[in-house]
Amino acid sequence: MNARSETSTTVLRLGGRAVYATAIVAPIGLAFLVAMYVSFAVGAKSQGLVFGWINDVLAVVTGLLMLPTVVAVDVLLRDRTPLASRLALIVGIGANVAIVILQSLLIDGVLTFEQEIGPVLIAFLALVVWFVATGLMGSSTGVLPHGLRMGILAATYIGYPFWAFWLGRHLLRRARGARLGNLGGDRAAVGRQRRDALEVGAMSKRSND
């Protein structure tokens, strides 16, 4: 297994596990967001603020987990669509970093909700572009079957967990396939080296005789 293949396999595995984790974290965050609005609606402002704070923290966790996922998707797509995949990588990393920073500033009280909401919505829209763009690339190349449909589903936010489990399965499956393929290639290379060594030894013996 060469260094690049080993690195790609590791990135795919890490991205698959990370996106699986977001499939659990994101719905919990959504539940707290709904609880916040319900609390505000019934006049329980203090409880609503607590629920909102938890949602903000979980948004930061999700954004951090998405970073290795974005890189893994680039590894998956870059051989088929190198330029488009690299542009999507920049958009995906930028969107998630912006979300993490803005949500963290909101949690720390550096920004008010009114100051943060506009920029963070732009960051989320950029993430929607990444969902749809990578899904389209995956569908058109056959690397991620039904990728466009699943990308649009992820963009609805409610459908995000389904997308996350779907993508995690593809990333981990590809990581396993790459690892098995590389192991097979390594064994074949060792076998060829042994055969070559035996042939050289046999030729040397015949020459001495």
N, C-alpha and C positions, 0 to 999 in steps of 0.2 A: 504494500500500500504506500503510494507516494504521499508527500507531505500535504499537497493541495487536496487530494482526494480525502485524506484523513480529516483535514480541517473542514471541508464541505460536509462530510458525514456528521461531524460533531455539531456544526452549525444547524443542520437540519434537525438533528435530535433535540438540541436545546430549544430551537424554535417551536418544534412540535409540543414539547412539554410545557413551554411558556404559554402557548396559545390555549392549551388544555386548561391551564390554571385560570386564564382570563374568562373561560367559559363558566367558571364557578364564581369568580370575583365580580364580574360585570352584572349578572342578574341580582346579586345581593345589593350592589350599589343602586341598581334601578329600584329595588324594593324600598330602600331607604329614601330615595328621591320621591317616590310616590307617598311614603309615610310623611315626609316633610310637607308636601302640599296639602295632604289631608289634615295634618296638624294645624297648619296655618288657616285652613278653611273653617275649622271648628274653634279657632281662637286660642289654641295651645301653642303659642309662639315659642316658648322656651324649649319645649320638646321638639318642635319643628326645626329649631336651630341646631339642636344636637343631631337630629337625623340628617340634616343638610351637611353638617361637618363630617359625619361618617361617610356620606356619599362622596364628598370631596376627597377624603383620604383614599377611598377605594378607587376613585378615578386616577389618582396619582399611581397607585399600585398597578392598575390596568395599563396605564401609559408606559410604565417601566417594563412590564412584561411584554408589551407589544414591540419593544425595540429589537430583541433577538428574533421575534417572529417576522418582522419586516426584512431583516437581513436574510433569514432562511428562505423567504419567498423570492428574494433576489437571486439566491443561489439556485433555486428551482427553475427560474425563468431565464437567467442571463445567457445561457447557451443558445436558446432559440431567438430571443429578442434582446440583444445586449444593450442597445441604446435606450429603448423604451423601459427596460427593466431598471437601468441605472437611474433614469429620471424618476421612476416610481419609487426607487429606494430613497432618493433625496427628499421627495415629497412625504413619504411615510415616516422617515426619521424626523424630519423637520416638524411635522404635525404632532407627533407624539412627544417630542422634546418640548414643544410650545405648550401642549396641554399640561405636562408635568410641571413646568415652571409656573405657569399661570395659576394652576390649582394650588400649588405650594404657596405662592404669594397670597392667595386668598385665605388659605388655612392659617398662615402666620399673621394675617391681619394687615399685611403691607398694602394689599389692594382691597377695595370694597367690592361687593357683588356687582354694583353698577359699573365700576371701572373694569372689572374682569370679564363680564359677560360678552361684550362685543368681540374682543380679541380671541377669547376661547371658542366662540362660535365659528370664527374664521378658521381656527385650527381644526375644529371638528369637521368643517366643510372640506378642508384639505384632506382629512382622513377619509372622508366619503369618496373623494376623487381617487384615493389610493385603493380603497376597496373595489371600486368599479373598474379601474384601469387594470389592476393585477388580475381581477376576475376575467376581464376581456382577453388579456394576454394568455391566461391559462386555458381558456376555452378555445381560442383560435389556434393555439399550438398543440392542443391535446394533452398538455402537461397537467392541467387541472380541469377535468371534465365537469361541465355545468358551472364553471367558475364565474361567469357573468351573473348568472341567476343567484348564486350564493353570495357574490359580492354585493348585489343590490339588497339581498336579504340582510346582510350584515349592516348595511347603511341605514336600515330602519331602526337600528339599535335593539328593538324588541327581538328581532331575529338573530342578533349577534351570537348568542350561545350556540345556535345550530351551525352557523358558519365556523365558529371556533372549533367545535368538535370535528366538523368535516375537514377543515384545513389541518388540524393536528393529526388526524388519521393519515392524510396524504403525506405530510412531512415525515412522520415516523416510518411509514411504509417505504418511502423513498430512501430514508437513512438506512433502514435494514437492507434494502436491495443493494445500495451502494457498498455497504460493508461486506455483504456476502460476495458481491461481484469482485471487489478488491481482494478479498481473501482467496477467491478462486484464481484470480490473476497472479497473486503472489505464489500460490502453490504450483501453478503451471510454470512460472519463471524458475522456481527452485528445481522443478523436475527437469526443465531444459538444461539448466546448469549442470545437474548431475549427469544427464545423458552426455553432454558435451565433454565433461571431465572423463567419463568412462571411455568415450571414443578416442580422446587424446591419449589416455593411458594405453588403450589397445594398440593405437598406431605406434606409440613409442616402443611398446613391447615387440611389435612385428619388426620395427626398424632394428632393434638390438639383436633380434634373432637372425 
